[in-house]
């Protein structure tokens, strides 16, 4: 295989874009000290009150082992609490602390700049098309993931969120 072919493969380009995206995120959020996975988990815990660990894993598409480590880090940082469920003693309910809400507010305010930096090389129309195509690729290929996004869990959470009057943030469908 030629280097040109190697460097132009979809998998290689997607992996590189992920590396670049994480680097930009970490540069912008360095003062807060949350990894991308910690932020995703914290944001979901904030959006879905009383979420259990298994649902969190399904909703942000990370394997259960990784989520357990992330939860431990968030607990150590004082950003969440974990309470044994009254309904199912094998399950834990997760909650964001005031410090966690502060971290979410800080990183949330930075996310637009992060996205702008990532997408800046593309004209506005291409940015929209790129995100649409990327969303399609992720949704259609979700079934091949080691930790697929659970569409039912995601849909149930969005329905509950709408009932509470918050509405979905960016819309779209889970695949």
N, C-alpha and C positions, 0 to 999 in steps of 0.2 A: 504494500500500500504506500502511495506517495505521501509526503508530508502535507501537501495541499489537500489530499483526500482526508487524511487524518484530522487536520484542523478544521475541515468544513463539515464534519459529521454532526448531526443533530445532537446526539448524546454528549459529545465533547463540548459543543457550544452551550448547551443548557447547563452542564456542570460548571463551565467557566463563568457563565452569567450568574449562577448561584454563588460562586466564590466572590465575584465582584459585588453582588448585592449584599452579601454578608459583610464584606469589608466596608462598604459605604455605610451600612447600618451601624456597625461598631464604631466607625469614626464619628458619626453624628450623635450617638447615644453613649459615648464613653463615660460621661459623668454620671449616668444613671446606673451603669453596671449590670445590664440585663442582656443575655444572649437573645438571638432571634427566637429560639425555642422557648426560653423563659418568658419572653414578652408574649408570644402566641398563647401560651398556657395561662398566663396571668390575665390577658385580655378576655379569653374565653371564660375563665372563672368569674370575672367581673360581669360579663354579659349574661351568664347563665347561673343565677344564684342557686346554691345547693347542688351544684354539679358533682357527680361522683367521679372517681378516678378513671373508671372504665369508659364512661361517656366522654370525658375530657380527651382521652386517648383517641377515641373514635372520631371526635369532632375536629381535632386539629391534625389528624392523620399521622400520629406518631405511635410507635410500638409501646406496649405497656411497660417494658423495662426502662426505656428512655423516659417515659412520663414519670415513673416513680422517682428517678434521679432528679428530674426537673422539679417535682413537687418538694423533694427534700431540700433542694437549693432555695426554693421560694420560701419554705418554712424557716430555714436557717437565716434568711435575710429579713424575716418578719413581715413578708409581703402577703402571706395568706395564713389562714388557720385551717386545720383539718379536724372535723368532729365526727365521731362515730354516728352512723345513721340510726334513728329510732326504728325505722321500718325494717332495715336489714343490717344486723349487727356485723356482717362481713364487709359492709360498705362504709366508705367515709365520704362525708360531704365537705366540699371545699368552699372557702369564703375569702374574699379579698379584705385585707386590713386597711385602715386609714393610710398607712405607709405604702401599701400596694396601690391604692387609688391615686396617691401622689405620683408614684412611679408611672402609672398608666397615663396620667394627665401629662407628665413631662414627655414621655416617649410619643404619646399620641400627637402632641404638638409638633414633633419632629418628623412624623411620618410623611407628610406632604413634601417636605424638602428632600427626604430620602428618595421618594418615588420620582420627584423631579430630576434629581441627579442621575438616577438609573436610566430614565427614559429620555433625558435631554438630547442625546445624539439624534433622536428621531423627530421629524416634524409632528405637530399635534395630531393630524389625521392618521399618520402612521402609528403613533402611540396608541390611539384608540383601536386601530385594526390589530396591532400587535397583541394588546391585552385580550381582545376578543378571540384571536387565534390561539393564544396561550391557554385561555380558559377552556376552549374547545378541546385542545390536546389533553389537558389535565383531566377534564371530566370524562372524556371517551376512554382514556387509558387508565383511569382510576383503578379498575379491577386488577391491573397488573402490579399494583403497589404492594410492597411488603406490609404496609399499614394503610390500607385504603380508607378514604374518607367515607364514613357511614352516612349515606344519604338520608336514611330514615331518622337517625338521631339528629342530624343537622336540620332536617325539615321540622321535626317536633320542636326543637329549640327555637327556630324562627317563628313558628306558630305561637309558642308561649311568649316570645318577645313582643310580637305584634299585639297579643292580648294585653300585655302590660303597657302597651302604647309606645314602645321604643322604635319599632320597625327595624328592618334589616338595614345595615349600614351601606352596603354597596350593591345589594340585590344579587341576582343570579341564582343558579341552581347548583346543588351539589350533584356530583355524578356518581 
